[in-house]
Amino acid sequence: METSNGAKKVIVKITNNGSILAEFPEATAVFFRGGDVVYVGRQYLTDADHELKPGATIVEEIRSYEEFDEVRVHLTARGDK
């Protein structure tokens, strides 16, 4: 996962480097200002099938409605072997 900050947003780029597809990959961004949480945003990072297939890359942005000076992004997904 790669992230970069923009004006009131974080851009999240994920690549499925595994051999199984990831179902419903979701990024949760926790935005902070001065150490305090000011906003939490979520975004699915999927194709039209709600998946991230092996070898695929998806880029999405998560907007904050508050000014922030730090953001932490957590990624979750499920897969079946």
MMTF fields as JSON, N, C-alpha, C and O atoms, coordinates in Angstrom:
{
  "mmtfVersion": "1.0.0",
  "mmtfProducer": "UNKNOWN",
  "numBonds": 323,
  "numAtoms": 324,
  "numGroups": 81,
  "numChains": 1,
  "numModels": 1,
  "chainsPerModel": [1],
  "groupsPerChain": [81],
  "chainIdList": ["A"],
  "bondAtomList": [4, 2, 8, 6, 12, 10, 16, 14, 20, 18, 24, 22, 28, 26, 32, 30, 36, 34, 40, 38, 44, 42, 48, 46, 52, 50, 56, 54, 60, 58, 64, 62, 68, 66, 72, 70, 76, 74, 80, 78, 84, 82, 88, 86, 92, 90, 96, 94, 100, 98, 104, 102, 108, 106, 112, 110, 116, 114, 120, 118, 124, 122, 128, 126, 132, 130, 136, 134, 140, 138, 144, 142, 148, 146, 152, 150, 156, 154, 160, 158, 164, 162, 168, 166, 172, 170, 176, 174, 180, 178, 184, 182, 188, 186, 192, 190, 196, 194, 200, 198, 204, 202, 208, 206, 212, 210, 216, 214, 220, 218, 224, 222, 228, 226, 232, 230, 236, 234, 240, 238, 244, 242, 248, 246, 252, 250, 256, 254, 260, 258, 264, 262, 268, 266, 272, 270, 276, 274, 280, 278, 284, 282, 288, 286, 292, 290, 296, 294, 300, 298, 304, 302, 308, 306, 312, 310, 316, 314, 320, 318],
  "bondOrderList": [1, 1, 1, 1, 1, 1, 1, 1, 1, 1, 1, 1, 1, 1, 1, 1, 1, 1, 1, 1, 1, 1, 1, 1, 1, 1, 1, 1, 1, 1, 1, 1, 1, 1, 1, 1, 1, 1, 1, 1, 1, 1, 1, 1, 1, 1, 1, 1, 1, 1, 1, 1, 1, 1, 1, 1, 1, 1, 1, 1, 1, 1, 1, 1, 1, 1, 1, 1, 1, 1, 1, 1, 1, 1, 1, 1, 1, 1, 1, 1],
  "groupList": [{"groupName": "MET", "atomNameList": ["N", "CA", "C", "O"], "elementList": ["N", "C", "C", "O"], "formalChargeList": [0, 0, 0, 0], "bondAtomList": [1, 0, 2, 1, 3, 2], "bondOrderList": [1, 1, 2], "singleLetterCode": "M", "chemCompType": "L-PEPTIDE LINKING"}, {"groupName": "GLU", "atomNameList": ["N", "CA", "C", "O"], "elementList": ["N", "C", "C", "O"], "formalChargeList": [0, 0, 0, 0], "bondAtomList": [1, 0, 2, 1, 3, 2], "bondOrderList": [1, 1, 2], "singleLetterCode": "E", "chemCompType": "L-PEPTIDE LINKING"}, {"groupName": "THR", "atomNameList": ["N", "CA", "C", "O"], "elementList": ["N", "C", "C", "O"], "formalChargeList": [0, 0, 0, 0], "bondAtomList": [1, 0, 2, 1, 3, 2], "bondOrderList": [1, 1, 2], "singleLetterCode": "T", "chemCompType": "L-PEPTIDE LINKING"}, {"groupName": "SER", "atomNameList": ["N", "CA", "C", "O"], "elementList": ["N", "C", "C", "O"], "formalChargeList": [0, 0, 0, 0], "bondAtomList": [1, 0, 2, 1, 3, 2], "bondOrderList": [1, 1, 2], "singleLetterCode": "S", "chemCompType": "L-PEPTIDE LINKING"}, {"groupName": "ASN", "atomNameList": ["N", "CA", "C", "O"], "elementList": ["N", "C", "C", "O"], "formalChargeList": [0, 0, 0, 0], "bondAtomList": [1, 0, 2, 1, 3, 2], "bondOrderList": [1, 1, 2], "singleLetterCode": "N", "chemCompType": "L-PEPTIDE LINKING"}, {"groupName": "GLY", "atomNameList": ["N", "CA", "C", "O"], "elementList": ["N", "C", "C", "O"], "formalChargeList": [0, 0, 0, 0], "bondAtomList": [1, 0, 2, 1, 3, 2], "bondOrderList": [1, 1, 2], "singleLetterCode": "G", "chemCompType": "PEPTIDE LINKING"}, {"groupName": "ALA", "atomNameList": ["N", "CA", "C", "O"], "elementList": ["N", "C", "C", "O"], "formalChargeList": [0, 0, 0, 0], "bondAtomList": [1, 0, 2, 1, 3, 2], "bondOrderList": [1, 1, 2], "singleLetterCode": "A", "chemCompType": "L-PEPTIDE LINKING"}, {"groupName": "LYS", "atomNameList": ["N", "CA", "C", "O"], "elementList": ["N", "C", "C", "O"], "formalChargeList": [0, 0, 0, 0], "bondAtomList": [1, 0, 2, 1, 3, 2], "bondOrderList": [1, 1, 2], "singleLetterCode": "K", "chemCompType": "L-PEPTIDE LINKING"}, {"groupName": "VAL", "atomNameList": ["N", "CA", "C", "O"], "elementList": ["N", "C", "C", "O"], "formalChargeList": [0, 0, 0, 0], "bondAtomList": [1, 0, 2, 1, 3, 2], "bondOrderList": [1, 1, 2], "singleLetterCode": "V", "chemCompType": "L-PEPTIDE LINKING"}, {"groupName": "ILE", "atomNameList": ["N", "CA", "C", "O"], "elementList": ["N", "C", "C", "O"], "formalChargeList": [0, 0, 0, 0], "bondAtomList": [1, 0, 2, 1, 3, 2], "bondOrderList": [1, 1, 2], "singleLetterCode": "I", "chemCompType": "L-PEPTIDE LINKING"}, {"groupName": "LEU", "atomNameList": ["N", "CA", "C", "O"], "elementList": ["N", "C", "C", "O"], "formalChargeList": [0, 0, 0, 0], "bondAtomList": [1, 0, 2, 1, 3, 2], "bondOrderList": [1, 1, 2], "singleLetterCode": "L", "chemCompType": "L-PEPTIDE LINKING"}, {"groupName": "PHE", "atomNameList": ["N", "CA", "C", "O"], "elementList": ["N", "C", "C", "O"], "formalChargeList": [0, 0, 0, 0], "bondAtomList": [1, 0, 2, 1, 3, 2], "bondOrderList": [1, 1, 2], "singleLetterCode": "F", "chemCompType": "L-PEPTIDE LINKING"}, {"groupName": "PRO", "atomNameList": ["N", "CA", "C", "O"], "elementList": ["N", "C", "C", "O"], "formalChargeList": [0, 0, 0, 0], "bondAtomList": [1, 0, 2, 1, 3, 2], "bondOrderList": [1, 1, 2], "singleLetterCode": "P", "chemCompType": "L-PEPTIDE LINKING"}, {"groupName": "ARG", "atomNameList": ["N", "CA", "C", "O"], "elementList": ["N", "C", "C", "O"], "formalChargeList": [0, 0, 0, 0], "bondAtomList": [1, 0, 2, 1, 3, 2], "bondOrderList": [1, 1, 2], "singleLetterCode": "R", "chemCompType": "L-PEPTIDE LINKING"}, {"groupName": "ASP", "atomNameList": ["N", "CA", "C", "O"], "elementList": ["N", "C", "C", "O"], "formalChargeList": [0, 0, 0, 0], "bondAtomList": [1, 0, 2, 1, 3, 2], "bondOrderList": [1, 1, 2], "singleLetterCode": "D", "chemCompType": "L-PEPTIDE LINKING"}, {"groupName": "TYR", "atomNameList": ["N", "CA", "C", "O"], "elementList": ["N", "C", "C", "O"], "formalChargeList": [0, 0, 0, 0], "bondAtomList": [1, 0, 2, 1, 3, 2], "bondOrderList": [1, 1, 2], "singleLetterCode": "Y", "chemCompType": "L-PEPTIDE LINKING"}, {"groupName": "GLN", "atomNameList": ["N", "CA", "C", "O"], "elementList": ["N", "C", "C", "O"], "formalChargeList": [0, 0, 0, 0], "bondAtomList": [1, 0, 2, 1, 3, 2], "bondOrderList": [1, 1, 2], "singleLetterCode": "Q", "chemCompType": "L-PEPTIDE LINKING"}, {"groupName": "HIS", "atomNameList": ["N", "CA", "C", "O"], "elementList": ["N", "C", "C", "O"], "formalChargeList": [0, 0, 0, 0], "bondAtomList": [1, 0, 2, 1, 3, 2], "bondOrderList": [1, 1, 2], "singleLetterCode": "H", "chemCompType": "L-PEPTIDE LINKING"}],
  "groupTypeList": [0, 1, 2, 3, 4, 5, 6, 7, 7, 8, 9, 8, 7, 9, 2, 4, 4, 5, 3, 9, 10, 6, 1, 11, 12, 1, 6, 2, 6, 8, 11, 11, 13, 5, 5, 14, 8, 8, 15, 8, 5, 13, 16, 15, 10, 2, 14, 6, 14, 17, 1, 10, 7, 12, 5, 6, 2, 9, 8, 1, 1, 9, 13, 3, 15, 1, 1, 11, 14, 1, 8, 13, 8, 17, 10, 2, 6, 13, 5, 14, 7],
  "groupIdList": [1, 2, 3, 4, 5, 6, 7, 8, 9, 10, 11, 12, 13, 14, 15, 16, 17, 18, 19, 20, 21, 22, 23, 24, 25, 26, 27, 28, 29, 30, 31, 32, 33, 34, 35, 36, 37, 38, 39, 40, 41, 42, 43, 44, 45, 46, 47, 48, 49, 50, 51, 52, 53, 54, 55, 56, 57, 58, 59, 60, 61, 62, 63, 64, 65, 66, 67, 68, 69, 70, 71, 72, 73, 74, 75, 76, 77, 78, 79, 80, 81],
  "secStructList": [7, 3, 3, 3, 3, 3, 6, 6, 3, 3, 3, 3, 3, 3, 3, 7, 7, 1, 1, 1, 7, 3, 3, 3, 3, 3, 3, 3, 3, 3, 3, 3, 3, 6, 6, 3, 3, 3, 3, 3, 3, 3, 3, 3, 7, 7, 7, 6, 6, 1, 3, 3, 7, 6, 6, 7, 3, 3, 3, 3, 3, 3, 3, 7, 1, 1, 7, 7, 1, 3, 3, 3, 3, 3, 3, 3, 3, 3, 7, 7, 7],
  "xCoordList": [0.847, 0.0, 0.893, 1.873, 0.538, 1.215, 0.174, -0.972, 0.574, -0.325, 0.398, 1.619, -0.38, 0.15, -0.946, -2.119, -0.556, -1.52, -1.739, -0.807, -2.979, -3.336, -4.081, -4.151, -4.635, -5.429, -6.723, -7.586, -6.848, -8.029, -8.322, -9.481, -7.279, -7.499, -6.206, -5.11, -6.375, -5.245, -5.537, -6.667, -4.521, -4.641, -4.022, -2.882, -4.788, -4.369, -4.214, -5.116, -3.06, -2.782, -2.447, -1.52, -3.224, -2.944, -2.763, -3.387, -1.901, -1.649, -1.783, -1.258, -2.487, -2.603, -1.407, -1.38, -0.426, 0.779, 0.652, 1.6, -0.513, -0.727, -1.263, -1.362, -1.606, -2.107, -3.615, -4.189, -4.266, -5.719, -6.342, -5.694, -7.596, -8.233, -8.662, -9.016, -8.624, -9.053, -10.475, -10.754, -11.368, -12.758, -12.99, -12.56, -13.66, -14.046, -12.888, -13.031, -11.741, -10.672, -11.151, -11.707, -10.925, -11.402, -10.281, -9.599, -10.099, -9.134, -9.896, -10.907, -9.4, -9.942, -8.853, -7.749, -9.17, -8.213, -8.63, -9.761, -7.704, -7.933, -7.104, -5.875, -7.777, -7.129, -6.963, -7.883, -5.77, -5.437, -5.02, -4.488, -5.274, -4.728, -4.275, -5.071, -2.983, -2.438, -2.583, -2.7, -2.578, -2.687, -4.106, -4.306, -5.103, -6.503, -7.151, -6.874, -8.015, -8.756, -9.77, -10.556, -9.739, -10.693, -11.665, -12.707, -11.327, -12.226, -11.78, -10.591, -12.751, -12.466, -13.237, -14.447, -12.535, -13.174, -12.848, -11.804, -13.771, -13.569, -13.834, -14.639, -13.14, -13.333, -12.998, -11.936, -13.913, -13.587, -12.658, -12.808, -11.712, -10.765, -10.972, -10.227, -11.985, -12.388, -12.626, -12.734, -12.704, -13.121, -14.645, -15.302, -15.201, -16.648, -17.199, -18.396, -16.334, -16.746, -16.58, -16.762, -16.239, -15.994, -14.794, -14.775, -13.796, -12.594, -11.341, -11.393, -10.229, -8.915, -8.204, -7.744, -8.117, -7.576, -6.044, -5.405, -5.463, -4.006, -3.341, -3.724, -2.351, -1.617, -2.242, -1.607, -3.479, -4.184, -3.798, -3.437, -3.884, -3.634, -4.837, -5.385, -5.24, -6.351, -5.917, -5.249, -6.309, -6.02, -7.342, -8.18, -7.529, -8.717, -8.287, -7.174, -9.172, -8.885, -9.949, -11.106, -9.514, -10.413, -10.307, -9.228, -11.437, -11.472, -11.743, -12.46, -11.156, -11.439, -12.2, -11.88, -13.193, -13.945, -13.339, -13.872, -12.223, -11.498, -10.041, -9.506, -9.406, -7.969, -7.241, -7.689, -6.119, -5.371, -3.885, -3.46, -3.091, -1.636, -1.007, 0.203, -1.842, -1.362, -2.53, -3.678, -2.237, -3.261, -2.643, -1.504, -3.41, -3.003, -4.044, -5.243, -3.59, -4.496, -4.343, -3.233, -5.478, -5.526, -6.287, -7.305, -5.805, -6.399, -6.92, -6.233, -8.154, -8.73, -9.304, -9.694, -9.354, -9.937, -10.155, -9.701, -10.855, -10.979, -10.644, -10.788, -10.205, -9.842, -10.094, -10.207, -10.181, -10.435, -9.385, -9.229, -8.674, -7.604, -8.149, -7.385],
  "yCoordList": [-1.171, 0.0, 1.234, 1.309, 2.192, 3.482, 4.555, 4.444, 5.6, 6.724, 8.026, 8.121, 9.03, 10.383, 11.348, 11.137, 12.408, 13.393, 14.49, 14.928, 14.926, 16.075, 17.054, 16.872, 18.09, 19.062, 18.39, 18.072, 18.178, 17.567, 16.159, 15.746, 15.416, 14.04, 13.245, 13.798, 11.926, 11.008, 10.137, 9.692, 9.903, 9.047, 7.705, 7.639, 6.633, 5.287, 4.445, 4.385, 3.795, 2.908, 1.536, 1.384, 0.516, -0.84, -1.756, -1.574, -2.735, -3.759, -5.116, -5.34, -6.017, -7.379, -8.166, -8.576, -8.372, -9.109, -10.603, -11.36, -11.027, -12.428, -13.222, -12.719, -14.477, -15.361, -15.594, -16.262, -15.046, -15.168, -13.782, -12.788, -13.718, -12.401, -11.924, -12.718, -10.628, -9.996, -9.502, -8.77, -9.9, -9.479, -8.287, -8.288, -7.288, -6.097, -5.436, -5.13, -5.204, -4.478, -3.071, -2.361, -2.69, -1.396, -0.69, -1.29, 0.577, 1.408, 2.302, 2.909, 2.369, 3.267, 4.278, 3.908, 5.552, 6.624, 7.363, 7.834, 7.451, 8.19, 9.463, 9.41, 10.599, 11.903, 12.555, 12.562, 13.102, 13.73, 15.188, 15.557, 15.99, 17.351, 17.571, 17.505, 17.832, 18.032, 16.815, 16.945, 15.618, 14.391, 13.932, 12.831, 14.755, 14.4, 13.947, 14.498, 12.944, 12.482, 13.555, 14.013, 13.953, 14.959, 14.403, 15.004, 13.246, 12.654, 11.227, 10.912, 10.367, 9.002, 8.773, 8.993, 8.331, 8.064, 6.662, 6.101, 6.102, 4.749, 4.746, 5.528, 3.848, 3.722, 2.299, 1.779, 1.665, 0.379, 0.623, 1.607, -0.265, -0.194, -1.444, -2.416, -1.415, -2.603, -2.289, -1.134, -3.375, -3.264, -3.436, -3.412, -3.605, -3.732, -5.003, -5.086, -5.991, -7.234, -7.178, -8.191, -6.012, -5.814, -6.618, -7.125, -6.728, -7.508, -6.722, -5.708, -7.234, -6.804, -8.078, -8.847, -8.296, -9.533, -9.56, -8.509, -10.763, -10.864, -10.062, -10.166, -9.271, -8.452, -7.101, -6.248, -6.885, -5.617, -4.534, -4.818, -3.283, -2.11, -1.184, -0.978, -0.631, 0.321, 1.529, 1.396, 2.708, 3.959, 4.659, 4.809, 5.084, 5.823, 6.915, 6.893, 7.859, 8.895, 8.877, 8.526, 9.266, 9.399, 10.844, 11.324, 11.523, 12.941, 13.121, 12.337, 14.168, 14.594, 15.911, 16.783, 16.042, 17.296, 18.273, 19.36, 17.879, 18.717, 18.835, 17.937, 19.935, 20.095, 19.065, 18.754, 18.541, 17.541, 17.742, 18.367, 17.192, 17.248, 15.854, 15.713, 14.823, 13.444, 12.551, 12.832, 11.482, 10.491, 9.104, 8.889, 8.176, 6.767, 5.96, 6.108, 5.11, 4.327, 2.852, 2.328, 2.199, 0.774, 0.065, 0.569, -1.087, -1.819, -3.165, -3.887, -3.49, -4.793, -5.391, -4.667, -6.71, -7.428, -8.865, -9.284, -9.603, -11.027, -11.799, -11.291, -13.004, -13.843, -15.299, -15.657, -16.123, -17.541, -18.326, -18.146, -19.185, -19.967, -20.996, -21.74],
  "zCoordList": [0.0, 0.0, 0.0, 0.741, -0.839, -0.865, -0.59, -1.027, 0.137, 0.394, 0.111, 0.239, -0.276, -0.409, -0.022, -0.333, 0.658, 1.137, 0.114, -0.561, 0.012, -0.801, 0.086, 1.301, -0.52, 0.229, 0.682, -0.136, 1.978, 2.593, 2.093, 2.047, 1.719, 1.283, 1.376, 1.472, 1.344, 1.211, -0.005, -0.209, -0.795, -1.973, -1.608, -1.147, -1.819, -1.435, -2.693, -3.528, -2.82, -3.958, -3.407, -2.611, -3.844, -3.399, -4.603, -5.649, -4.428, -5.444, -4.778, -3.688, -5.439, -4.939, -5.458, -6.618, -4.601, -4.959, -4.677, -4.887, -4.203, -3.871, -5.05, -6.169, -4.774, -5.823, -5.732, -6.592, -4.691, -4.58, -4.644, -4.315, -5.068, -5.164, -3.786, -2.915, -3.612, -2.368, -2.574, -3.524, -1.687, -1.78, -0.864, 0.29, -1.373, -0.622, 0.124, 1.308, -0.53, 0.158, 0.508, -0.33, 1.749, 2.242, 2.989, 3.82, 2.689, 3.399, 4.374, 4.021, 5.589, 6.6, 6.924, 7.325, 6.749, 7.018, 8.293, 8.415, 9.224, 10.457, 10.369, 10.323, 10.346, 10.186, 11.561, 12.379, 11.791, 13.068, 12.858, 11.811, 13.87, 13.939, 15.372, 16.308, 15.526, 16.867, 17.758, 18.977, 17.154, 17.926, 18.199, 18.712, 17.868, 18.092, 16.797, 15.732, 16.886, 15.715, 15.33, 16.16, 14.041, 13.564, 12.535, 12.275, 11.94, 10.953, 10.665, 10.718, 10.359, 9.92, 8.625, 8.569, 7.59, 6.303, 5.826, 6.158, 5.032, 4.492, 3.0, 2.492, 2.303, 0.856, 0.439, 0.781, -0.308, -0.912, -2.093, -2.816, -2.281, -3.395, -4.237, -4.111, -5.094, -5.834, -7.301, -7.712, -8.08, -9.473, -9.528, -8.487, -10.702, -10.868, -10.215, -9.938, -9.969, -9.316, -7.798, -7.124, -7.252, -5.816, -5.339, -4.218, -6.205, -5.91, -6.295, -6.991, -5.812, -6.275, -6.693, -5.848, -7.976, -8.526, -8.41, -8.355, -8.373, -8.313, -9.44, -10.605, -9.069, -10.022, -10.304, -10.924, -9.861, -10.137, -9.134, -7.992, -9.593, -8.76, -8.859, -9.942, -7.729, -7.69, -6.872, -5.847, -7.342, -6.645, -6.349, -7.238, -5.11, -4.689, -3.721, -3.196, -3.494, -2.507, -1.425, -1.656, -0.242, 0.903, 1.362, 1.711, 1.357, 1.722, 3.204, 3.825, 3.755, 5.122, 5.051, 4.244, 5.892, 5.945, 6.937, 7.158, 7.531, 8.483, 8.052, 7.402, 8.413, 8.192, 9.065, 10.169, 8.563, 9.32, 9.103, 8.132, 10.042, 9.889, 9.88, 9.704, 10.071, 10.018, 9.625, 9.97, 8.909, 8.566, 8.649, 8.237, 9.186, 9.241, 8.488, 8.726, 7.583, 6.751, 7.108, 7.199, 7.307, 7.636, 6.521, 6.047, 6.103, 4.998, 5.489, 6.211, 5.083, 5.389, 4.115, 3.199, 4.063, 2.93, 3.372, 4.436, 2.536, 2.814, 1.542, 0.43, 1.726, 0.59, 0.928, 2.1, -0.071, 0.127, -0.637, -1.845, 0.049, -0.581, -1.514, -2.127]
}
